[in-house]
Amino acid sequence: MRVAIVYHSETGNTARMAEIVAEGCQSVSEDVEVRLMTVADPDPAYLRECGAIVFGCPTYEASCSWQMKRYLDTAGSELDGKLAGFFTSQNWPGGGGGTVAELMMIAGALVRGMLVYSGGITQGYPYLHLGAVSMRAPEDPLYRDRCLQLGRVITRKALELLRG
């Protein structure tokens, strides 16, 4: 099964999160192929073949980055029917900006016909709620574990749905 991680990163924090989410995806099965791609250079042909696509971006003024918003606003049918997961980085540990950024991406994914999943609190610790959120780069073990958990739960659910 193929998984794509589509992200936008300005300083490298979100890119590092994307790498760790990919580790979580690959830890589920040897049969999982993961490709990272930026919103500036997506591969629509690869996305059409994916069972899941995970989106990530930094938080800007309590929203997702405009680059991610533009991507989700203009993406084509390659997203339709795919399982979607989300992650975001933020400079401040509180305030809810990461949650709002994830909600903005979730809205974009739903409009594109995607199936949204996070595992929430049902898949064990660390809890994801809407997705993985990290303060800056995921150097703290909790933030790293959230990224790994997101990759694992999205990949497991995609395999479950695809295998029936």
C-alpha positions in Angstrom: 0.0 0.0 0.0 1.1 3.5 -0.8 1.0 6.5 1.6 1.8 10.1 0.8 2.8 12.8 3.2 2.1 16.2 1.6 3.4 19.1 3.6 4.5 22.7 3.7 7.5 23.8 5.8 9.2 27.2 6.1 11.8 26.5 8.8 12.2 22.7 8.7 10.0 22.0 11.7 7.1 20.6 9.7 9.5 18.8 7.4 11.0 17.0 10.4 7.5 16.1 11.6 6.7 14.7 8.1 9.8 12.4 8.3 8.8 11.1 11.7 5.2 10.5 10.5 6.7 8.5 7.6 8.7 6.4 10.1 5.4 5.6 11.9 3.8 4.6 8.6 6.6 2.3 7.6 6.7 0.7 11.0 3.3 -0.9 10.4 4.3 -3.2 7.5 7.1 -3.9 5.0 4.5 -3.6 2.3 3.9 0.1 3.0 5.6 2.5 0.6 5.7 6.1 1.8 6.6 9.2 -0.2 7.1 12.7 1.2 6.2 15.6 -1.1 5.8 19.3 -0.6 2.7 21.3 -1.6 4.9 23.0 -4.1 5.7 19.8 -5.9 2.9 17.1 -5.5 2.8 14.0 -7.6 -0.8 13.5 -8.7 -0.1 10.1 -10.3 1.4 8.8 -7.0 -1.5 10.4 -5.0 -4.1 8.5 -7.1 -2.4 5.2 -6.1 -2.3 6.0 -2.4 -4.6 4.5 0.3 -3.9 7.4 2.6 -2.5 10.9 2.4 -1.3 12.8 5.5 -1.1 16.6 5.4 1.1 18.8 7.5 1.9 22.5 7.7 2.9 25.2 10.2 0.4 27.2 12.1 0.0 30.8 10.9 -2.1 33.2 12.9 -4.3 30.4 14.2 -4.8 28.8 10.8 -3.0 26.5 8.4 -0.4 28.1 6.1 -1.7 29.8 3.0 0.4 27.4 0.9 -1.4 24.4 2.3 -4.8 26.2 1.9 -4.0 27.0 -1.7 -3.0 23.4 -2.3 -6.2 22.0 -0.8 -8.3 24.6 -2.7 -6.8 23.6 -6.0 -6.0 19.9 -5.8 -7.8 17.6 -8.3 -9.6 14.3 -8.2 -6.4 12.5 -7.0 -7.5 13.1 -3.4 -11.0 11.7 -3.8 -11.8 8.7 -1.6 -8.4 8.6 0.2 -8.0 8.4 3.9 -6.6 11.7 5.3 -4.6 12.5 8.4 -3.2 15.8 9.7 -0.3 17.3 11.6 0.9 20.9 12.4 3.7 22.7 14.0 3.3 25.8 16.1 5.7 28.2 17.9 3.6 28.5 21.0 2.5 25.5 23.2 -1.0 26.6 23.8 -3.7 28.8 22.4 -5.4 26.4 20.1 -3.7 27.6 16.8 -2.7 24.0 15.9 -6.3 22.8 16.4 -7.7 25.5 14.2 -5.0 24.8 11.5 -5.9 21.1 11.6 -9.6 22.0 11.3 -8.9 24.2 8.2 -7.0 21.3 6.6 -9.8 18.8 7.6 -12.4 21.1 5.9 -10.3 21.2 2.7 -9.9 17.4 2.7 -13.6 16.8 3.2 -14.5 19.2 0.3 -12.1 17.1 -1.8 -14.0 13.9 -1.0 -11.5 12.5 1.5 -12.2 10.3 4.5 -10.8 11.9 7.7 -9.3 9.9 10.5 -7.0 10.5 13.5 -7.5 7.6 15.9 -8.4 10.2 18.5 -8.2 8.8 22.0 -9.2 5.3 21.0 -5.8 4.1 19.8 -3.9 4.7 23.1 -1.3 7.2 24.2 -0.3 9.6 23.0 -3.7 10.9 22.1 -4.1 12.7 18.8 -7.5 14.3 19.0 -7.5 15.9 15.5 -4.0 14.9 14.5 -0.4 15.4 15.7 0.7 18.9 17.0 4.2 19.8 17.9 5.7 22.9 19.3 8.4 23.7 16.7 10.4 20.7 15.7 9.4 17.4 17.4 12.4 17.2 19.7 10.4 16.5 22.9 9.6 12.8 23.2 5.8 13.6 23.4 5.8 15.4 20.1 7.9 12.8 18.4 5.6 10.0 19.7 2.6 11.9 18.4 4.1 11.9 14.9 4.9 8.2 15.1 1.4 7.5 16.4 -0.2 9.4 13.6 1.7 7.5 11.0 0.8 4.2 12.6 -2.9 4.8 13.1 -3.4 6.2 9.6 -1.6 3.3 7.9 -3.3 0.7 10.0 -6.7 2.1 9.2 -5.9 2.5 5.5 -4.8 -1.2 5.4 -8.0 -2.2 7.3 -10.2 -0.3 4.9 -8.4 -1.5 1.7 -8.2 -5.1 2.7 -11.8 -5.2 3.9 
